[in-house]
């Protein structure tokens, strides 16, 4: 049966996008920005720290940062005209 695996997004800024193919071995590429020259990469959460360390050591990588989506509160509440919260 399928087990849910926690994933972590990494933003990898590169000097040139020709290195995009090399990044596929570290995880799943979700998005590539040709203008800003970064790749959004999803990796397993338990391996995120070691993948970040490996990528930082590569000479074609400018910098690597973790996405902060897990830290955000995704519970949104609407307020009516009186300032009371609605469920």
C-alpha positions as CSV (number, residue, x, y, z in Angstrom):
1,X,0.0,0.0,0.0
2,X,1.1,3.5,-0.7
3,X,2.7,5.4,2.3
4,X,2.6,9.2,2.3
5,X,6.1,10.6,2.4
6,X,6.7,14.2,3.6
7,X,8.3,16.3,1.0
8,X,10.3,19.5,1.3
9,X,10.7,22.2,-1.4
10,X,14.2,23.5,-2.1
11,X,14.9,26.6,-4.2
12,X,18.2,26.1,-6.0
13,X,19.7,29.2,-7.8
14,X,22.1,28.2,-10.5
15,X,24.5,30.1,-12.8
16,X,23.1,28.5,-15.9
17,X,20.0,26.4,-16.5
18,X,22.0,23.9,-18.5
19,X,22.6,22.2,-15.1
20,X,18.9,21.6,-14.6
21,X,19.2,18.0,-15.8
22,X,21.9,17.3,-13.2
23,X,19.5,18.4,-10.5
24,X,17.0,15.7,-11.4
25,X,19.0,13.1,-9.5
26,X,18.4,14.9,-6.2
27,X,14.6,15.0,-6.4
28,X,11.6,16.0,-8.4
29,X,11.8,19.2,-10.4
30,X,8.5,21.1,-10.0
31,X,9.3,24.5,-11.6
32,X,12.1,26.2,-13.4
33,X,12.4,30.0,-13.8
34,X,14.5,30.9,-16.9
35,X,14.5,34.6,-16.0
36,X,15.6,34.3,-12.4
37,X,17.6,31.1,-13.0
38,X,16.3,29.0,-10.2
39,X,14.8,25.5,-9.9
40,X,12.2,24.5,-7.4
41,X,13.0,21.0,-6.4
42,X,11.0,18.6,-4.1
43,X,13.0,16.1,-2.0
44,X,12.1,13.8,0.9
45,X,11.9,15.8,4.1
46,X,14.2,13.4,6.0
47,X,17.0,13.9,3.4
48,X,16.5,17.7,2.8
49,X,19.4,18.8,5.0
50,X,22.0,16.5,3.4
51,X,20.7,17.3,-0.2
52,X,21.0,21.0,0.6
53,X,24.6,20.4,1.9
54,X,25.5,18.5,-1.3
55,X,24.0,21.0,-3.6
56,X,25.7,23.9,-1.9
57,X,29.1,22.3,-2.6
58,X,28.5,22.1,-6.3
59,X,30.2,24.8,-8.4
60,X,27.2,25.5,-10.6
61,X,25.0,26.4,-7.7
62,X,24.8,29.9,-6.3
63,X,22.7,29.2,-3.3
64,X,20.1,26.9,-1.9
65,X,17.2,27.8,0.4
66,X,14.3,25.8,2.0
67,X,10.7,26.8,1.3
68,X,8.8,28.0,4.4
69,X,5.4,26.8,3.4
70,X,5.2,24.2,6.3
71,X,5.8,27.0,8.8
72,X,2.8,29.1,7.6
73,X,-0.6,28.8,9.1
74,X,-3.0,27.7,6.4
75,X,-6.1,28.2,8.5
76,X,-7.9,31.3,7.1
77,X,-10.8,32.9,8.9
78,X,-13.2,35.4,7.3
79,X,-14.4,38.4,9.3
80,X,-17.8,39.9,8.8
81,X,-18.7,43.7,9.0
82,X,-18.8,43.7,12.8
83,X,-15.3,42.3,13.1
84,X,-16.5,38.9,14.3
85,X,-14.9,35.8,12.9
86,X,-16.8,33.4,10.8
87,X,-16.0,29.7,10.5
